[in-house]
């Protein structure tokens, strides 16, 4: 059953739908970045574990976005989802050939999480400004999850860097990357 939003202009509704579709595509891109990373990680079990947990969170985020879009009698954009998924996959492939893959992935993941944080802050503002306050709790939950992931990456980066350096010195660069 669709939620009725009183006092909302069609322009703000359209803008909110576009923003929700963009967030949906962004989460699809996140999955296309994280999933190949998890499959390749061998020497950094803490990173693999946290990425697996965030993949689960991301799937929940997609479900919440699907519900919000359904409340507006619409759905995600298949074209946007596909386009951003492909760019995420290309980034993952590019990093996989780098000798310092784990470091590049860590940097990219941190930047991506902060990009998502900015996107959700903007989306929450649109929800509040456009009269879609009932969407705010779901969006705030996602924002908290993205902030927690960004904080984890930030705090884990010194450990990842030290382990990479130690493996590089003791095992050689090919063993250190993932």
N, C-alpha and C positions, 0 to 999 in steps of 0.2 A: 504494500500500500504506500503510495507516494505521500510524502509530507508536504503540506501546504505552507508556503512561506508568505505570510501577510505583509503587505507594505513593501514588497521587494520589486524594484523595477526590472523589466525584462533585460535591460542592459547589464545590470549588476548580476542577475541570474546567469546570463550568458558568460560573463567574465568569470564568475565563480565556477561554472562548469568547465571552462577552458583551463582554469587553474587546477581543478581536480583531475582533469585528464592529463595535464602536464605532470602532476605528482604521480599519477598511476604509471605513466611511461617512465618516470624517473625511478620508481621502485622496480620496474621490469629491468631497467638498465642496471640497477644495483645487483639484482640476481645474476645477470649475465656477467658481471664483474666478479662477484664473490664465488660463485659455484665452481668455475675452473680453478680458482686459487685453492679452494679447499681440497680439490682432487689432487693437487700437486704438492701440497705441503707435507714434508717428512720430518724436518728437523726443528719444527716450531709447533709442537702440539698445543700449546696454549693459544696460539693464533688460530689454528685450525678449529679448535673447540669454540672459541669466541665467534669466529665467522659462521660456523654451523648454527650457533644460537641466534645470530643476527639474521641468518637466512630464514629461520623460523619466524622471527619477529617481522621480517619483511613480507613473508607470506601473509601474516596477520594484518599487516598494514594494507596490503593489496585487498584483502577481504573487506576491511573497513572502508577503503576508498570505493570499492564496488558497491557497498551498501549505501554510501553517501550519493553516489551517482544514480543508483536505482531510485533513491528517494526523490531525485530530480527528474525521473522518467527518462534516464539516458544511461550510457555505459562509457567505458574507456574508449579511447581512440586506437583502433587496431594499427593504423598507420604510424601514430606516434610511438606506440608500444614497440612495434617492430623496428622502427628507425633507431630508437635509443637502445634497444637490446643489441642491435648490430654494432653500434658504436662501443657499447660496453664489452662485447665479445672481441672486437678489434683491439681495444686497450689491453685486455687480458692476454691476447696472443702476442702483442708487442712486448709486454713485460716478460712473458715466458721465455723469450730468447735472450734476455739480458742476464749477464752474469750475477748481477745483484738484484735479482727478481724480487726477493722478499722485501728488500728496502724500498724499491720502486713501488711495489704493491702497497706497502705501509704508507708511503707518502701520498699515493693516489687515493687510498681508502680514507685517509684523514681529510684530505681536501674534499672528497666526495661527500663524506658525512657532514662537513660544514656547509657544503652547497645545499644538501637536503635540509639542514637546520634552517638556513635562510629561506628556502622555499616554503617550509611549513610555517615559519613565523609570518611570512607574507600571506599565506593561505588562511591562517587564523585571523589575521587582520581583515582580509576580505570577507570572511565568514561573519565576523562581528559587525563590520561596516555595512554589509549587504543584507543583513537580516537573517542570516543562516546560523544563529547562535546554537541551534540544536546540533550542528555539525562540530562545534568547537571541542567538546570532550574527546571525540575520536581523533581529531587532529592534534590536540594537546598530548594525547597518549603517544601518538607517533613521534611528535617532537621530543618528548622525554626519552623515548627509545633511541632516537638518533643522537641526542645529546650524550646519552650513556655510552653509546658505541664510540663516538668521537673522543670522549674522555678516556675510555679504555685504550684506544689506539695511542692517544697522547701519552698515557702512563706506561704503555708497553713498549713504546719506541726505543727507549734506552736499552731494555733487555734484548729486543730483537737486534739492535745494532751491535751490541756486545757479542751476542751469540754468532751473528754473521761474521764479525771480525775474527772471533776465535776459530770458527770452522774454516774460514778462509786461510788462516795461518796454518792450522794443523792438518786440514784435509785437502786444501786446494779450492780454488774458486768454484769448480763444478759442484762440489758437495755443499757449499755454503749457500747457494742461491735459494733453495726451498727446503 
